[in-house]
Amino acid sequence: MSIGTKPRYCYPRLDDIEDLEKYCPGGYHPVSIGDVFSNGRYKVLHKLGFGGSSTVWLAREHRSENNSGKLVTLKILTAEQSSKPTAEIADVYVPTKLQTIDRPGKRNLQIFQDRFIQRGPNGSHLCLVFPLAGPSILSMAECPGRVSGSRRLRGSLARKLARQAASGVELVHSAGIVHGDLTSSNFLLQMSDKALQWSDDDVYQELGDPEMEEVVRRDKSIPDSYAPSNVVAPIEMSRLASPSFLKEDLLLIDFGQSFVVDQMKAQHEPATPLHYLSPEAFFDMKLSFASDVWALACTIFEIRAGCPLFDSLFGSEALVLKQVVETLGRFPEPWWSRWDDRHTWFDETGEPKSEEEQMKQGVLLTSSKSSISQKLNEIGEQDDPPDTDDGNMIEKTGTRLEAEEIELLADLLGKMLRYRPQDRINMAEVLRHPWFEYDSSC
């Protein structure tokens, strides 16, 4: 990808915009609202987001002149990524392999329904088409201005979706594939059939008109064809979080970091946020079925609690590892000795130092002993009520977990979060756990 040494474009005022310097040969394909693809079959209506090697758009499929068609997700890869052999593009070869497997978890995987090549000023781009999906588990829990965890899925739905998540991961593992990036952002709720049939007017009424800003070159010269004339802000996914728009079913997405087990490239670095990374992934950069199990455990907690098991405070590695040790105890060697910041909060047994001793050292965020059971017991303790009713998918404010569920879920998560990867339970054992069958009396 030939990106110049000097920035060519003025940085946009809009939030959450892709790197404009990647609009260059080998980079992103320039897209504008209203563009059509695949001989007019797909028309772009809005923007869903972007990643390091793709932009993602809300489009409508037109199967015929008189057929308005369903809404779809159109993912357009960079030309550089698209130029690789298919066997090296995980977004393609992994779903293709999973498509051949007939197991219950298949309906919980996002598998592309069409693919084609789009040629443009920056090269040839592989385009993947998926059924439109709704907000992520992470987006569903967002509640600005309220205590984290105040907006969480009702208990029965959380257990149903957690089982679907586990079923999807189990299918991926059965195919010999490590997902490699299991987070609450990569599990999406499915859209209702009615929402998939929205008209264009419905789309803009429910999701808002596309917010755009002109692309301006720093040297004030006439814009070239490498970049679009306007950048587009992504849809606020919270606008899709209404229960009337959604099914109570889950999709596992994004196989861009996936690989065949035991074939992880030597230079591969985990792209997963730290608070989902297993110890071997963090310290040794080793990913496997077992590291997926760890990440899924963190995600299952989040599905049930509406907040992370380990909070990524200020993006600090040390503060995340502090929470892990508080909750699960001392890392085994050699990881314990390799963590230089351990002395800030803990003695050599992994126990937190006294608060007085930590404060003498100038520690601002002190450490205290915790556990999975304690964190589960705290769910609902400090809920902030919503301004308006959150709907029937969301748990009522102040609802606490029953003691039996706490015991069952703590047992499941404890077995998935064992430090040594060989000691963790596998996905078949996860699916057999009785927590998924728990039926609250509430």
Buried (B, 14 or more C-beta within 10 A) or exposed (E): BEBEEEEBBBEBEBEEBBBBBBBBEBBBBBBEBEBEBBEEBBBBBBBBBBBEBBBBBBBBBBEEEEEBBBBBBBBBBBBBBBBEEEEEBBBBBBBBBBEEEEBEBBBBBBBBEBBBEBEBBBBEBBBBBBBBBBBBBBBBBBBEEBEBBBBBBBBBBBBBBBBBBBBBBBBBBBBEBBBBBBBBBBBBBBBBEEBBEBEEEEBBEBBEEBBBBEBBBEEEEEBEEBBBEBBBBBBBBEEBBBBEBBBBBBBBBBBBBBBBBEEBEEEBEBEBBBBBBBBBBBBEBBBBBBBBBBBBBBBBBBBBBBBBBBEBBEEEBBBBBBBBBBBBBBBEEEBBEEBEEBEBBBEEEBBBBEEEEBEEEEBEBBBEEBBBBEBBBBBBEEBBEBEEEBEEBBBEBEBBBBEBBBBBBBBBBBBBBBBEBEEBBBBEBBBEBEBBEBEEEE
